[in-house]
Amino acid sequence: MPVTKELFRHVLGHFATGVAVVTTRQPSGKPWGFTVNSFTSVSLEPPLVLYCVDSSGESARAIAGSDYFGVNFLGDAQEHISRRFASRSGDRFEGVVYTETSNGSPVLEGCLGYIECKKVALHTHGDHDVIIGEVLEAHAGEGNPLLFFRGAYGRLKPPHSNGH
């Protein structure tokens, strides 16, 4: 039996992921960002990461026209940020506090951490683009991650105290 899109999505939903927002500048200079949960490290030497984006959307066009991007790791109190950057809103940055890296990538305030990357490869496979970036900057903060599992947001449960 072939694996349908629906079955594939359902089964992959059983793999818990973190949630990140990729940010960049459009060719016009306007900031652009979108939520991803298909993000992973590729290599430690050199430091490389990858993420995937639907190749037919505005986010893919923004990344195709940009040399640099940020990846912002969301904390467990930032579900609203994830939803905003996953929406079809025209100005997702409206009212969102951010700073810029030395290469102009917008980075969101209050995240668990962020990295800035130089895009080194873009490959189209199926209905998505796979983007590989070399990490130029990396900053970590404090807190717990926002998670995505079985189509819903989740949070880490505190460890059980066993009296030790």
N, C-alpha and C positions, 0 to 999 in steps of 0.2 A: 504494500500500500504506500503511495507517495506521501511525503510529508507536506501537508498544506501550510500555508502562511499562518493560519489560525493555530494549528497544532504546534508549529515551530515557536510562535510567540508564547503560547501557553507553557510549553516545556521550558523555554529559556527564562520565563518568569520565576521559575523555581531556583534560579541562581541569584542570590542577593548581591546587589551592587551598591557602591557609593554613588553619590550624585554630584555632578560638577557642572559649572557653567563655563563654556568656552567663549572668550571675548576677543574681539579684533576690531580693526578699523576698516570700514568700507572704502573703496577707492575715492569716494567723495570726502573722506575724513571723518564721517559720522561713525560713532561707536555702534557696534553690533554684537549681540551675544545670543547664545542658545544653550539649552539644557542638554546634557548628554549623560548616559550611564554606560556607554560603550567606550570606556577609557582604560588603558593599561600601560604599564611600562614595557619597553621593548629591549633596552640595553642599558647597562651601567657605564660602559666605556665605548663610545661616548654616551652620555645620558640621552636616551631617546624614549619618546612616548608616542602612543597613537590613540586616535579616537575615530569614530565613524559618524557620518552625517548623510542624510537623505540627499542624493545627488540632484534631485529635481527642485529643491527648495531655495529660498533666498539665502539661507545660511550657507549652503554650498557655494553659491555665487560670491558671497562675502569672503569666504575663506580662499576661494580660487584667486581672488584679486588682492590678496594680502600676503605679505612675507612673514609677519609675526602674529602670534596669538598668545593669549593667556588661558590658563586652565585654573579655575577657582573652585576649591573643594568646599562644599557646603556643609555647615554645621546643622545639628538637629533642630535648631530654632529657625532655620532658613527655608522651610518648605514654601513659604510665600515667594521667595526669590526664584526657586526652581519653577514654580507654576508660572510666574511672570515671564521667565525666559523660555518657557515651553509654549507660551501662548502665541497667537498670531498677531499680537499687538505690533503696531508700526514702530512705536518708540518705547522699547522695553527698558531703556535707561531712565525714562522720566521718573524723577524722584528717588533714584537709586544713587547712593553715595559711592563714588569710585575715585581712584587715583590712576596715574599712568606710570608705566615702566619707562626706562630710558629709551626704549624703542617705540613708545607710543601705545602699547597695548593697554586697554583699560583693565584694571583689576578691582574687584569688588571689595568694599570695606567689610570687615567682620567675618570673613571666611576662616575656615580651619587652616588654610594655607593656599598658596598659589604658586604656579610656575609660569615663566614666560618662555616661549619657544620660538625658534626660527623654523619655518616650514621647510622641510628638506625633501618631502615626497608627497604626492597625491596620486592615488590609484583608484580608478573606478572599477568596482566589482559588484555585479548584481545591481541593485537599486541604491547602493550607497557608495560614497567616496570614503576611502581610508586615507587619513592624513597622518603623516609621521612628522614629528617635530623634534629638533635638538634643543634640549633644555639649556637656557642661558642664565636664568635667575630662578631661585627657589627659596620660598619663605614658608615657615611653619608657625602655626599658632596653637592655641589651646582649645579643648572642647571635645565633644563627641560628634560623630558623623551623622548626616542625614542618609538614610538607607532607602533602597527601593527593592521590593520583594512582592511577587505575585500581583503586580499591577497597582501596588499601594505604597505609600511612604511609611517608613518605620524608623524606630530609634533603638539604640542598644539598651538592653535592660541592665541595671546595675548588677554587679556580681553578687551572688548570695553570700551572706556572712555565715560561716560555719564555726564561728567561735575561735578561729585561729588568728 
